């Protein structure tokens, strides 16, 4: 059995330009991918764990695809539907075919900082369902269903807090994934509802390190207390 499986979901959009409102000047898909390799994949391997990096690429041949393919350890999967929901569902289908102790589902507009692989392992070992992204919504909105019910705990290297929800970038142990994957496939891009139902129906909490070890690269929602513009590989 593989210890950790990363499934990275990528497309050609925004490879050469930040054509989406809200992208900061430092947005760069190549750099995002490099931080995943160096600060997650390679860090997990350095801990003596086995890890596979799968990439689901939705789109035509491109410079981005060529770059991803240049890494001989990447296990590449191709579709060309240019559809966010379809590609997300395909990542779960890939996971269903892999015998792994843990899964990390990652979108291509995320940065990871040094230490992310170690923190991912610590969090999954203790909590089972985590994100490395300290979502700013959890500090600004007042309609979280877990408001007033959140907890703080420690692992060896980080404080962690419970979080109502996050995006489609999250990680789970095999045990938790098997309990929630049917819901993930049914709700797909309705990510907030996915995590809410995990809590309401199964009492499965989502945990996040504070400060975060990854960030959605989108203004103004970056993980706080980290200068993400300086995270480069």
PASEBA-1860 file (N, C-alpha, C; in nm, 3 decimals):
! residues 233
1> XXXXXXXX> 0.084/-0.120/0.000/0.000/0.000/0.000/0.088/0.125/0.000 ~ 0.050/0.223/-0.079/0.120/0.352/-0.083/0.083/0.433/0.041 ~ 0.180/0.501/0.100/0.150/0.581/0.218/0.067/0.705/0.184 ~ 0.110/0.779/0.081/0.043/0.904/0.044/0.027/0.913/-0.107 ~ -0.090/0.953/-0.151/-0.116/0.976/-0.293/-0.165/1.119/-0.311 ~ -0.093/1.194/-0.393/-0.133/1.331/-0.429/-0.198/1.326/-0.566 ~ -0.315/1.386/-0.578/-0.382/1.395/-0.708/-0.402/1.543/-0.740 ~ -0.326/1.589/-0.837/-0.320/1.731/-0.873/-0.405/1.753/-0.998
9> XXXXXXXX> -0.494/1.850/-0.992/-0.587/1.876/-1.102/-0.547/2.005/-1.172 ~ -0.515/1.995/-1.301/-0.457/2.108/-1.373/-0.526/2.131/-1.506 ~ -0.518/2.254/-1.555/-0.568/2.288/-1.688/-0.483/2.401/-1.745 ~ -0.502/2.431/-1.873/-0.420/2.531/-1.941/-0.453/2.675/-1.904 ~ -0.573/2.698/-1.853/-0.616/2.834/-1.823/-0.516/2.905/-1.731 ~ -0.481/3.027/-1.765/-0.396/3.115/-1.685/-0.248/3.072/-1.681 ~ -0.209/2.983/-1.771/-0.069/2.944/-1.772/0.023/3.061/-1.804 ~ -0.011/3.140/-1.904/0.075/3.251/-1.945/0.026/3.387/-1.901
17> XXXXXXXX> -0.090/3.393/-1.839/-0.142/3.523/-1.797/-0.239/3.504/-1.682 ~ -0.256/3.608/-1.605/-0.352/3.604/-1.495/-0.481/3.667/-1.547 ~ -0.557/3.588/-1.622/-0.676/3.641/-1.688/-0.802/3.626/-1.604 ~ -0.785/3.598/-1.477/-0.899/3.587/-1.385/-0.890/3.698/-1.282 ~ -0.999/3.766/-1.260/-1.002/3.873/-1.160/-0.963/3.818/-1.024 ~ -0.882/3.896/-0.952/-0.844/3.856/-0.817/-0.708/3.789/-0.807 ~ -0.644/3.759/-0.920/-0.512/3.698/-0.911/-0.408/3.805/-0.875 ~ -0.326/3.779/-0.772/-0.221/3.876/-0.738/-0.109/3.871/-0.842
25> XXXXXXXX> -0.021/3.972/-0.844/0.085/3.979/-0.946/0.179/3.858/-0.946 ~ 0.194/3.793/-0.833/0.288/3.680/-0.825/0.225/3.547/-0.866 ~ 0.099/3.547/-0.909/0.034/3.421/-0.950/0.111/3.358/-1.065 ~ 0.145/3.228/-1.049/0.222/3.158/-1.151/0.199/3.008/-1.134 ~ 0.134/2.945/-1.231/0.103/2.803/-1.218/0.229/2.717/-1.212 ~ 0.333/2.758/-1.283/0.457/2.682/-1.278/0.514/2.683/-1.136 ~ 0.516/2.800/-1.074/0.565/2.809/-0.937/0.475/2.732/-0.842 ~ 0.343/2.739/-0.861/0.251/2.662/-0.777/0.287/2.513/-0.781
33> XXXXXXXX> 0.307/2.461/-0.903/0.339/2.320/-0.920/0.474/2.286/-0.857 ~ 0.571/2.374/-0.874/0.704/2.350/-0.816/0.698/2.342/-0.664 ~ 0.616/2.426/-0.601/0.607/2.420/-0.455/0.541/2.290/-0.409 ~ 0.447/2.240/-0.487/0.387/2.111/-0.452/0.491/2.000/-0.458 ~ 0.574/2.002/-0.561/0.678/1.899/-0.576/0.780/1.908/-0.463 ~ 0.831/2.028/-0.439/0.943/2.042/-0.346/0.902/2.046/-0.200 ~ 0.788/2.107/-0.171/0.749/2.126/-0.031/0.644/2.028/0.018 ~ 0.590/1.944/-0.071/0.496/1.839/-0.029/0.549/1.702/-0.071
41> XXXXXXXX> 0.554/1.677/-0.202/0.594/1.546/-0.253/0.732/1.504/-0.202 ~ 0.832/1.587/-0.223/0.968/1.550/-0.184/0.986/1.548/-0.032 ~ 0.914/1.634/0.038/0.923/1.632/0.184/0.866/1.501/0.240 ~ 0.756/1.455/0.183/0.698/1.327/0.228/0.798/1.214/0.205 ~ 0.862/1.212/0.089/0.963/1.110/0.061/1.079/1.119/0.158 ~ 1.117/1.242/0.195/1.231/1.260/0.286/1.201/1.206/0.426 ~ 1.072/1.188/0.457/1.033/1.133/0.587/1.033/0.979/0.586 ~ 1.075/0.921/0.474/1.079/0.777/0.463/0.946/0.714/0.425
49> XXXXXXXX> 0.853/0.797/0.379/0.722/0.749/0.337/0.721/0.727/0.185 ~ 0.631/0.641/0.140/0.610/0.627/-0.004/0.503/0.727/-0.047 ~ 0.521/0.782/-0.167/0.429/0.884/-0.215/0.424/0.879/-0.367 ~ 0.305/0.888/-0.423/0.286/0.899/-0.567/0.222/1.033/-0.598 ~ 0.265/1.093/-0.710/0.207/1.218/-0.757/0.136/1.194/-0.890 ~ 0.004/1.197/-0.886/-0.078/1.183/-1.006/-0.122/1.323/-1.050 ~ -0.122/1.346/-1.179/-0.173/1.471/-1.234/-0.285/1.439/-1.332 ~ -0.403/1.495/-1.305/-0.512/1.489/-1.401/-0.509/1.620/-1.479
57> XXXXXXXX> -0.477/1.611/-1.608/-0.467/1.732/-1.691/-0.587/1.739/-1.784 ~ -0.663/1.846/-1.772/-0.781/1.868/-1.856/-0.747/1.973/-1.961 ~ -0.725/1.929/-2.084/-0.695/2.024/-2.190/-0.608/1.964/-2.298 ~ -0.579/2.049/-2.394/-0.500/2.008/-2.510/-0.351/2.014/-2.478 ~ -0.269/1.965/-2.570/-0.124/1.975/-2.554/-0.085/2.121/-2.537 ~ 0.012/2.145/-2.450/0.047/2.283/-2.417/0.182/2.288/-2.349 ~ 0.231/2.409/-2.328/0.357/2.428/-2.256/0.344/2.380/-2.112 ~ 0.230/2.404/-2.049/0.209/2.359/-1.912/0.213/2.207/-1.904
65> XXXXXXXX> 0.146/2.141/-1.997/0.147/1.995/-2.000/0.288/1.943/-2.023 ~ 0.362/2.006/-2.114/0.500/1.965/-2.139/0.584/1.977/-2.012 ~ 0.561/2.085/-1.937/0.639/2.106/-1.815/0.607/1.996/-1.713 ~ 0.479/1.969/-1.692/0.440/1.863/-1.599/0.500/1.729/-1.642 ~ 0.495/1.701/-1.772/0.543/1.573/-1.825/0.694/1.557/-1.815 ~ 0.765/1.668/-1.793/0.911/1.661/-1.786/0.959/1.594/-1.657 ~ 0.871/1.577/-1.560/0.906/1.512/-1.434/0.873/1.363/-1.448 ~ 0.975/1.280/-1.446/0.953/1.139/-1.478/0.879/1.062/-1.369
73> XXXXXXXX> 0.864/1.122/-1.251/0.791/1.054/-1.144/0.641/1.087/-1.147 ~ 0.599/1.179/-1.231/0.458/1.215/-1.239/0.381/1.106/-1.314 ~ 0.268/1.066/-1.258/0.178/0.971/-1.323/0.066/1.054/-1.386 ~ 0.065/1.061/-1.518/-0.020/1.156/-1.589/-0.150/1.090/-1.636 ~ -0.260/1.162/-1.617/-0.391/1.121/-1.667/-0.443/1.237/-1.752 ~ -0.501/1.204/-1.867/-0.545/1.308/-1.961/-0.695/1.301/-1.986 ~ -0.759/1.418/-1.983/-0.893/1.436/-2.037/-0.891/1.568/-2.113 ~ -0.992/1.591/-2.194/-0.999/1.718/-2.268/-1.145/1.759/-2.280
81> XXXXXXXX> -1.202/1.793/-2.164/-1.343/1.834/-2.160/-1.359/1.980/-2.120 ~ -1.254/2.035/-2.059/-1.254/2.175/-2.013/-1.376/2.203/-1.925 ~ -1.392/2.117/-1.827/-1.507/2.127/-1.737/-1.462/2.098/-1.595 ~ -1.486/2.193/-1.507/-1.438/2.185/-1.370/-1.501/2.069/-1.293 ~ -1.632/2.052/-1.305/-1.700/1.944/-1.234/-1.656/1.807/-1.283 ~ -1.645/1.792/-1.415/-1.604/1.663/-1.471/-1.463/1.627/-1.426 ~ -1.372/1.725/-1.432/-1.235/1.695/-1.393/-1.225/1.662/-1.245 ~ -1.303/1.729/-1.162/-1.302/1.698/-1.019/-1.352/1.556/-0.995
89> XXXXXXXX> -1.459/1.519/-1.062/-1.512/1.384/-1.046/-1.410/1.279/-1.091 ~ -1.332/1.312/-1.196/-1.230/1.219/-1.244/-1.121/1.197/-1.139 ~ -1.089/1.300/-1.060/-0.987/1.281/-0.956/-1.033/1.179/-0.853 ~ -1.162/1.181/-0.821/-1.213/1.084/-0.724/-1.214/0.943/-0.784 ~ -1.241/0.934/-0.913/-1.235/0.803/-0.980/-1.093/0.746/-0.976 ~ -0.995/0.835/-0.996/-0.855/0.792/-0.988/-0.825/0.739/-0.848 ~ -0.867/0.815/-0.746/-0.842/0.774/-0.608/-0.902/0.638/-0.578 ~ -1.019/0.611/-0.633/-1.087/0.484/-0.607/-1.010/0.364/-0.658
97> XXXXXXXX> -0.918/0.387/-0.753/-0.841/0.278/-0.812/-0.705/0.257/-0.744 ~ -0.676/0.338/-0.642/-0.544/0.336/-0.581/-0.553/0.286/-0.437 ~ -0.466/0.194/-0.402/-0.459/0.144/-0.265/-0.360/0.229/-0.187 ~ -0.412/0.330/-0.120/-0.327/0.427/-0.051/-0.382/0.453/0.089 ~ -0.291/0.480/0.182/-0.332/0.511/0.319/-0.387/0.652/0.333 ~ -0.348/0.742/0.242/-0.390/0.882/0.250/-0.398/0.941/0.110 ~ -0.489/1.037/0.094/-0.506/1.107/-0.033/-0.501/1.258/-0.011 ~ -0.437/1.327/-0.107/-0.437/1.473/-0.107/-0.483/1.520/-0.243
105> XXXXXXXX> -0.598/1.587/-0.248/-0.654/1.642/-0.371/-0.617/1.789/-0.379 ~ -0.554/1.830/-0.490/-0.498/1.965/-0.500/-0.537/2.031/-0.632 ~ -0.581/2.155/-0.625/-0.606/2.236/-0.744/-0.480/2.311/-0.785 ~ -0.474/2.354/-0.910/-0.348/2.410/-0.963/-0.328/2.558/-0.932 ~ -0.418/2.618/-0.853/-0.397/2.758/-0.815/-0.366/2.771/-0.666 ~ -0.289/2.674/-0.616/-0.246/2.672/-0.476/-0.095/2.677/-0.465 ~ -0.047/2.753/-0.367/0.093/2.754/-0.328/0.111/2.673/-0.200 ~ 0.228/2.611/-0.183/0.265/2.543/-0.059/0.397/2.599/-0.010
113> XXXXXXXX> 0.410/2.615/0.118/0.536/2.664/0.174/0.615/2.550/0.236 ~ 0.742/2.577/0.261/0.831/2.474/0.316/0.773/2.418/0.444 ~ 0.780/2.287/0.458/0.724/2.220/0.574/0.587/2.161/0.550 ~ 0.527/2.190/0.434/0.390/2.147/0.408/0.376/1.995/0.410 ~ 0.474/1.923/0.355/0.465/1.777/0.352/0.466/1.717/0.491 ~ 0.553/1.768/0.576/0.561/1.719/0.714/0.431/1.747/0.789 ~ 0.378/1.867/0.771/0.254/1.905/0.840/0.136/1.824/0.787 ~ 0.135/1.798/0.656/0.030/1.713/0.599/0.029/1.577/0.667
121> XXXXXXXX> 0.147/1.517/0.682/0.157/1.385/0.746/0.110/1.391/0.891 ~ 0.154/1.491/0.964/0.115/1.503/1.105/-0.037/1.518/1.118 ~ -0.093/1.603/1.033/-0.236/1.629/1.043/-0.320/1.508/1.008 ~ -0.282/1.438/0.902/-0.358/1.320/0.863/-0.346/1.209/0.966 ~ -0.228/1.194/1.025/-0.209/1.092/1.128/-0.301/1.116/1.247 ~ -0.321/1.242/1.283/-0.398/1.272/1.404/-0.546/1.293/1.378 ~ -0.580/1.361/1.266/-0.718/1.406/1.248/-0.794/1.333/1.137 ~ -0.726/1.292/1.032/-0.792/1.217/0.927/-0.852/1.298/0.814
129> XXXXXXXX> -0.897/1.421/0.842/-0.951/1.508/0.737/-0.896/1.648/0.760 ~ -0.816/1.697/0.663/-0.748/1.824/0.683/-0.744/1.904/0.554 ~ -0.713/2.031/0.569/-0.665/2.117/0.462/-0.543/2.189/0.514 ~ -0.450/2.224/0.427/-0.334/2.304/0.467/-0.361/2.453/0.451 ~ -0.479/2.487/0.401/-0.518/2.624/0.367/-0.600/2.684/0.480 ~ -0.548/2.788/0.542/-0.617/2.860/0.649/-0.708/2.966/0.585 ~ -0.830/2.926/0.556/-0.923/3.004/0.474/-0.966/3.131/0.548 ~ -0.949/3.248/0.484/-0.985/3.375/0.547/-1.133/3.386/0.580
137> XXXXXXXX> -1.218/3.314/0.508/-1.362/3.318/0.539/-1.390/3.280/0.684 ~ -1.310/3.193/0.737/-1.336/3.145/0.873/-1.314/3.254/0.978 ~ -1.250/3.366/0.938/-1.226/3.476/1.030/-1.316/3.596/1.003 ~ -1.389/3.594/0.892/-1.464/3.714/0.853/-1.615/3.695/0.848 ~ -1.663/3.574/0.824/-1.807/3.554/0.810/-1.866/3.503/0.942 ~ -1.993/3.523/0.958/-2.057/3.486/1.085/-2.166/3.381/1.068 ~ -2.166/3.311/0.953/-2.271/3.212/0.929/-2.219/3.069/0.929 ~ -2.097/3.046/0.980/-2.046/2.910/0.989/-2.133/2.829/1.086
145> XXXXXXXX> -2.167/2.708/1.047/-2.251/2.626/1.134/-2.175/2.576/1.256 ~ -2.041/2.585/1.252/-1.962/2.543/1.367/-1.920/2.662/1.454 ~ -1.974/2.779/1.429/-1.938/2.898/1.507/-1.963/2.872/1.655 ~ -1.860/2.897/1.736/-1.869/2.873/1.879/-1.843/2.729/1.919 ~ -1.816/2.642/1.820/-1.794/2.499/1.849/-1.656/2.452/1.802 ~ -1.571/2.546/1.764/-1.440/2.507/1.710/-1.342/2.475/1.822 ~ -1.241/2.397/1.787/-1.142/2.349/1.883/-1.002/2.382/1.833 ~ -0.908/2.384/1.925/-0.765/2.398/1.892/-0.690/2.283/1.957
153> XXXXXXXX> -0.604/2.217/1.877/-0.520/2.110/1.927/-0.379/2.126/1.873 ~ -0.290/2.041/1.921/-0.148/2.045/1.882/-0.106/1.915/1.816 ~ -0.021/1.925/1.714/0.063/1.813/1.674/0.207/1.851/1.709 ~ 0.302/1.771/1.668/0.441/1.795/1.707/0.490/1.932/1.661 ~ 0.443/1.978/1.544/0.503/2.098/1.483/0.407/2.215/1.465 ~ 0.280/2.200/1.502/0.185/2.306/1.467/0.064/2.306/1.560 ~ 0.006/2.425/1.575/-0.130/2.434/1.627/-0.226/2.402/1.512 ~ -0.341/2.347/1.548/-0.446/2.318/1.451/-0.580/2.366/1.507
161> XXXXXXXX> -0.666/2.409/1.418/-0.803/2.445/1.457/-0.901/2.372/1.367 ~ -1.020/2.351/1.419/-1.126/2.300/1.334/-1.175/2.412/1.244 ~ -1.229/2.374/1.130/-1.278/2.471/1.032/-1.407/2.419/0.974 ~ -1.504/2.507/0.954/-1.631/2.462/0.899/-1.615/2.397/0.762 ~ -1.534/2.459/0.674/-1.525/2.412/0.536/-1.405/2.474/0.468 ~ -1.376/2.425/0.349/-1.271/2.482/0.266/-1.308/2.459/0.120 ~ -1.210/2.466/0.032/-1.235/2.450/-0.111/-1.223/2.302/-0.151 ~ -1.203/2.277/-0.279/-1.187/2.139/-0.328/-1.045/2.088/-0.314
169> XXXXXXXX> -0.961/2.159/-0.241/-0.825/2.114/-0.208/-0.825/2.069/-0.063 ~ -0.814/1.937/-0.042/-0.822/1.880/0.093/-0.756/1.744/0.093 ~ -0.734/1.691/0.212/-0.668/1.562/0.228/-0.742/1.477/0.329 ~ -0.737/1.346/0.307/-0.807/1.254/0.397/-0.731/1.122/0.407 ~ -0.741/1.061/0.523/-0.693/0.924/0.538/-0.784/0.831/0.460 ~ -0.737/0.712/0.432/-0.817/0.613/0.359/-0.948/0.587/0.431 ~ -0.942/0.575/0.564/-1.062/0.547/0.642/-1.167/0.657/0.625 ~ -1.124/0.783/0.634/-1.218/0.894/0.619/-1.264/0.906/0.474
177> XXXXXXXX> -1.172/0.890/0.379/-1.210/0.902/0.238/-1.320/0.802/0.203 ~ -1.309/0.682/0.252/-1.411/0.581/0.221/-1.547/0.617/0.280 ~ -1.547/0.696/0.387/-1.674/0.738/0.449/-1.738/0.855/0.375 ~ -1.656/0.938/0.309/-1.710/1.063/0.253/-1.704/1.071/0.101 ~ -1.643/0.973/0.034/-1.622/0.990/-0.111/-1.752/0.991/-0.189 ~ -1.855/0.920/-0.142/-1.984/0.924/-0.211/-2.042/1.065/-0.209 ~ -2.022/1.133/-0.096/-2.073/1.270/-0.082/-1.990/1.366/-0.168 ~ -1.860/1.345/-0.172/-1.774/1.430/-0.256/-1.816/1.420/-0.402
185> XXXXXXXX> -1.847/1.299/-0.448/-1.887/1.280/-0.588/-2.025/1.337/-0.617 ~ -2.112/1.334/-0.519/-2.247/1.388/-0.539/-2.248/1.541/-0.539 ~ -2.167/1.601/-0.454/-2.170/1.747/-0.438/-2.067/1.819/-0.525 ~ -1.956/1.752/-0.556/-1.854/1.807/-0.644/-1.815/1.949/-0.606 ~ -1.849/2.049/-0.687/-1.802/2.186/-0.662/-1.874/2.255/-0.546 ~ -1.976/2.192/-0.491/-2.043/2.248/-0.374/-1.962/2.211/-0.250 ~ -1.841/2.267/-0.246/-1.743/2.225/-0.146/-1.787/2.258/-0.004 ~ -1.846/2.376/0.015/-1.886/2.412/0.151/-1.991/2.315/0.204
193> XXXXXXXX> -2.086/2.279/0.120/-2.190/2.186/0.162/-2.132/2.048/0.191 ~ -2.032/2.009/0.115/-1.965/1.881/0.140/-1.911/1.872/0.282 ~ -1.836/1.975/0.324/-1.777/1.971/0.458/-1.883/1.989/0.566 ~ -1.983/2.070/0.538/-2.092/2.085/0.635/-2.164/1.952/0.659 ~ -2.191/1.878/0.553/-2.260/1.751/0.569/-2.172/1.647/0.637 ~ -2.043/1.650/0.611/-1.953/1.561/0.684/-1.966/1.581/0.834 ~ -1.977/1.707/0.873/-1.991/1.740/1.016/-2.130/1.706/1.069 ~ -2.233/1.748/0.997/-2.370/1.731/1.046/-2.414/1.584/1.047
201> XXXXXXXX> -2.373/1.509/0.946/-2.423/1.373/0.933/-2.328/1.267/0.990 ~ -2.198/1.298/0.991/-2.101/1.198/1.035/-2.011/1.244/1.149 ~ -2.030/1.368/1.193/-1.947/1.425/1.300/-1.798/1.419/1.266 ~ -1.767/1.434/1.136/-1.628/1.437/1.091/-1.585/1.583/1.077 ~ -1.489/1.624/1.157/-1.442/1.762/1.156/-1.326/1.779/1.059 ~ -1.320/1.897/1.000/-1.209/1.939/0.914/-1.111/2.019/0.999 ~ -0.981/1.987/0.985/-0.877/2.054/1.064/-0.780/2.127/0.973 ~ -0.725/2.239/1.023/-0.633/2.321/0.945/-0.520/2.370/1.036
209> XXXXXXXX> -0.394/2.368/0.989/-0.285/2.422/1.070/-0.293/2.574/1.073 ~ -0.253/2.632/1.184/-0.249/2.778/1.196/-0.109/2.821/1.242 ~ -0.043/2.907/1.160/-0.082/2.955/1.026/-0.085/2.841/0.924 ~ -0.143/2.869/0.807/-0.157/2.769/0.704/-0.025/2.737/0.635 ~ -0.020/2.620/0.573/0.097/2.577/0.496/0.069/2.575/0.346 ~ -0.052/2.612/0.307/-0.082/2.634/0.166/-0.175/2.753/0.156 ~ -0.192/2.802/0.035/-0.284/2.914/0.016/-0.343/2.909/-0.124 ~ -0.472/2.936/-0.130/-0.537/2.966/-0.257/-0.481/3.100/-0.303
217> XXXXXXXX> -0.429/3.106/-0.426/-0.367/3.229/-0.474/-0.474/3.315/-0.538 ~ -0.548/3.383/-0.453/-0.659/3.464/-0.498/-0.685/3.573/-0.394 ~ -0.681/3.699/-0.438/-0.709/3.811/-0.348/-0.859/3.818/-0.318 ~ -0.897/3.847/-0.194/-0.814/3.869/-0.075/-0.816/3.750/0.020 ~ -0.807/3.629/-0.034/-0.832/3.509/0.045/-0.708/3.427/0.079 ~ -0.589/3.484/0.061/-0.470/3.408/0.094/-0.466/3.375/0.244 ~ -0.404/3.262/0.278/-0.384/3.228/0.418/-0.311/3.342/0.489 ~ -0.357/3.384/0.606/-0.297/3.499/0.675/-0.163/3.465/0.740
225> XXXXXXXX> -0.087/3.571/0.770/0.038/3.567/0.846/0.156/3.505/0.771 ~ 0.141/3.485/0.641/0.250/3.436/0.555/0.258/3.528/0.434 ~ 0.379/3.568/0.397/0.398/3.649/0.277/0.411/3.553/0.158 ~ 0.300/3.523/0.096/0.296/3.424/-0.012/0.368/3.473/-0.137 ~ 0.386/3.602/-0.151/0.458/3.654/-0.268/0.604/3.612/-0.266 ~ 0.655/3.571/-0.150/0.796/3.533/-0.137/0.816/3.380/-0.142 ~ 0.708/3.304/-0.162/0.718/3.158/-0.167/0.746/3.118/-0.311 ~ 0.869/3.078/-0.336/0.910/3.049/-0.475/0.997/2.924/-0.479
233> X> 0.987/2.852/-0.590/1.073/2.735/-0.615/1.131/2.747/-0.755
END
